[in-house]
Amino acid sequence: MQTGMYAISEMASLFNVSRQTLIYYDKIGLFKPAVVNEKGYRFYSPTQIPLMRLICMLRDLGLELDEIDRLTSTFDIGEMTEHLRLRVQALDEQIAGLKAERASVRERLSFYDEAVYWREREGKPELKQFERRYVVFEEFPADIERGRSMLHPTLMRAILRMRTLTGTRPMRGWGAMLRREALHSDDPIAGAGSFAVLPRGAEELLPSDAAELAEIGIEVLPESTYLCMSRWGMPYEPEGIRAIVACMDKHALQPIGNAFDFCYLDTTSYDESHQEDFCCIQIPVALQM
């Protein structure tokens, strides 16, 4: 034993670290023992405690060992404070990123909750209030036969444009937008296309003028009461829209905007029971007083 010195196990216990940690710190030159005796045992002096205390504190603040080595080898309070200011800035950026990620997870969770909600009400019309929503719209090409080979690439073009405009992804869902003027026509799919819903708050990155929004393919789903009906089927097939339009006419409801056919379960969910999408058509309507 070395009089007035701490053995490696004692120093490790003092700072609640392992012996292996102190051995490693010795090897990289970060915190070397005051004495190594002829048997190779490491001993530390009491005056080394402040340095180890600082090393542990900086480690708790998230600094890397090479940063700590540089800051403690030539301690300069100006350099230390500047480095910690940069650390605060980095943490703020991480926090902002995590908050954005949490918001995306919550929106996707809400989307799946909606899918469950509408599956329990399959085929049953329902009036439901929705907040204002914004979507990126991409019209179906007229020179391609309606089908999956038309649907999926069109949606991806809308999603890519969303990424370009806002840097976001469509966690709130997507589907097909159907023109109000075509709802009662022989071809209710005329002029239709794919849409992707912008995350909440993403509209702040877009122009506020309605004409400018239209120029970049942004459609607004107004805050309103919507007539909704869910069913199994593809958005480019007219049966679904004809069924909800018939219900709308039966109850003398007037559409006040385009119809939005949300796709809640697509090809990734196909099984022996269903080889088509699960969708919910939503039409903003004026209620009769």
Backbone hydrogen bonds, N-H to C=O, Kabsch-Sander energy under -0.5 kcal/mol:
donor,donor_aa,acceptor,acceptor_aa,energy
3,T,1,M,-0.6
5,M,2,Q,-2.0
6,Y,44,Y,-3.4
7,A,5,M,-0.5
8,I,42,R,-1.0
11,M,7,A,-2.6
12,A,8,I,-2.4
13,S,9,S,-2.1
14,L,10,E,-2.1
15,F,11,M,-1.3
16,N,12,A,-0.5
16,N,13,S,-0.6
17,V,12,A,-2.4
22,L,18,S,-1.5
23,I,19,R,-2.4
24,Y,20,Q,-2.4
25,Y,21,T,-2.7
26,D,22,L,-2.0
27,K,23,I,-2.1
28,I,24,Y,-2.1
29,G,26,D,-1.0
30,L,25,Y,-1.8
31,F,25,Y,-1.3
34,A,43,F,-1.3
35,V,43,F,-2.1
37,N,41,Y,-2.0
40,G,37,N,-2.2
43,F,35,V,-2.7
44,Y,6,Y,-2.7
48,Q,45,S,-1.9
49,I,46,P,-1.6
52,M,48,Q,-2.0
53,R,49,I,-2.7
54,L,50,P,-2.2
55,I,51,L,-2.6
56,C,52,M,-2.6
57,M,53,R,-2.0
58,L,54,L,-2.7
59,R,55,I,-2.2
60,D,56,C,-2.2
61,L,57,M,-1.3
62,G,59,R,-1.6
63,L,58,L,-2.1
68,I,64,E,-2.4
69,D,65,L,-2.6
70,R,66,D,-1.8
71,L,67,E,-2.5
72,T,68,I,-2.5
73,S,69,D,-1.7
74,T,70,R,-1.0
75,F,72,T,-0.7
80,M,76,D,-2.7
81,T,77,I,-2.5
82,E,78,G,-2.1
83,H,79,E,-2.5
84,L,80,M,-2.2
85,R,81,T,-2.1
86,L,82,E,-2.1
87,R,83,H,-1.8
88,V,84,L,-2.3
89,Q,85,R,-2.2
90,A,86,L,-2.4
91,L,87,R,-2.4
92,D,88,V,-2.6
93,E,89,Q,-2.0
94,Q,90,A,-2.1
95,I,91,L,-2.8
96,A,92,D,-2.4
97,G,93,E,-2.2
98,L,94,Q,-2.6
99,K,95,I,-2.6
100,A,96,A,-2.1
101,E,97,G,-2.3
102,R,98,L,-2.8
103,A,99,K,-2.3
104,S,100,A,-2.0
105,V,101,E,-2.4
106,R,102,R,-2.5
107,E,103,A,-2.2
108,R,104,S,-2.4
109,L,105,V,-2.5
110,S,106,R,-2.5
111,F,107,E,-2.0
112,Y,108,R,-2.0
113,D,109,L,-2.2
114,E,110,S,-2.2
115,A,111,F,-1.9
116,V,112,Y,-2.1
117,Y,113,D,-2.3
118,W,114,E,-2.7
119,R,115,A,-2.0
120,E,116,V,-1.8
121,R,118,W,-0.6
122,E,119,R,-1.2
123,G,230,S,-2.6
124,K,121,R,-2.3
126,E,228,C,-2.2
128,K,126,E,-0.5
128,K,226,Y,-2.5
130,F,224,S,-2.4
133,R,221,L,-2.3
135,V,219,E,-2.6
136,V,196,A,-2.5
137,F,135,V,-0.5
137,F,217,G,-3.3
138,E,194,S,-2.8
140,F,192,A,-2.4
144,I,141,P,-0.8
150,M,147,G,-1.2
151,L,147,G,-2.5
152,H,148,R,-2.1
154,T,150,M,-1.4
155,L,151,L,-2.2
156,M,152,H,-2.2
157,R,153,P,-1.9
158,A,154,T,-1.7
159,I,155,L,-2.4
160,L,156,M,-2.6
161,R,157,R,-1.9
162,M,158,A,-2.0
163,R,159,I,-2.2
164,T,160,L,-2.0
165,L,161,R,-2.8
166,T,162,M,-2.8
167,G,162,M,-0.8
167,G,163,R,-1.3
168,T,162,M,-0.7
171,M,169,R,-2.2
172,R,197,V,-0.5
173,G,170,P,-1.5
174,W,263,C,-0.5
175,G,195,F,-2.0
176,A,261,D,-2.1
177,M,193,G,-2.8
178,L,259,A,-3.1
179,R,190,A,-0.5
182,A,179,R,-1.2
183,L,179,R,-0.5
183,L,180,R,-1.2
185,S,182,A,-1.6
190,A,187,D,-2.0
192,A,189,I,-2.2
193,G,177,M,-1.6
194,S,138,E,-2.2
195,F,175,G,-2.5
196,A,136,V,-1.6
197,V,173,G,-2.6
198,L,134,Y,-2.9
202,A,199,P,-2.0
204,E,201,G,-1.5
205,L,202,A,-1.9
206,L,203,E,-1.7
213,L,209,D,-2.1
214,A,210,A,-2.3
215,E,211,A,-1.8
216,I,212,E,-1.2
216,I,213,L,-0.6
217,G,214,A,-1.4
218,I,213,L,-2.8
219,E,135,V,-2.5
219,E,217,G,-0.6
221,L,133,R,-3.3
221,L,219,E,-0.5
224,S,130,F,-1.3
224,S,222,P,-0.6
226,Y,128,K,-3.1
227,L,283,I,-2.9
228,C,126,E,-3.0
228,C,226,Y,-0.6
229,M,281,I,-1.8
230,S,121,R,-0.5
231,R,279,C,-2.5
233,G,277,D,-3.0
237,E,234,M,-1.7
240,G,237,E,-0.6
241,I,237,E,-0.5
242,R,238,P,-2.3
243,A,239,E,-1.9
244,I,240,G,-1.7
245,V,241,I,-2.2
246,A,242,R,-2.1
247,C,243,A,-1.7
248,M,244,I,-2.3
249,D,245,V,-2.7
250,K,246,A,-2.2
251,H,247,C,-1.5
252,A,249,D,-1.5
253,L,248,M,-2.7
254,Q,286,A,-1.1
256,I,284,P,-2.7
257,G,284,P,-0.6
259,A,178,L,-2.5
260,F,282,Q,-2.7
261,D,176,A,-3.3
261,D,259,A,-0.5
262,F,260,F,-1.0
262,F,280,C,-2.5
263,C,174,W,-2.6
264,Y,262,F,-0.7
264,Y,278,F,-2.7
265,L,278,F,-1.7
269,S,266,D,-2.4
270,Y,267,T,-1.6
271,D,274,H,-2.1
278,F,265,L,-2.5
279,C,231,R,-2.8
279,C,277,D,-0.6
280,C,262,F,-2.2
281,I,229,M,-2.4
282,Q,260,F,-2.3
283,I,227,L,-2.3
285,V,225,T,-2.6
286,A,254,Q,-2.5
287,L,285,V,-0.5
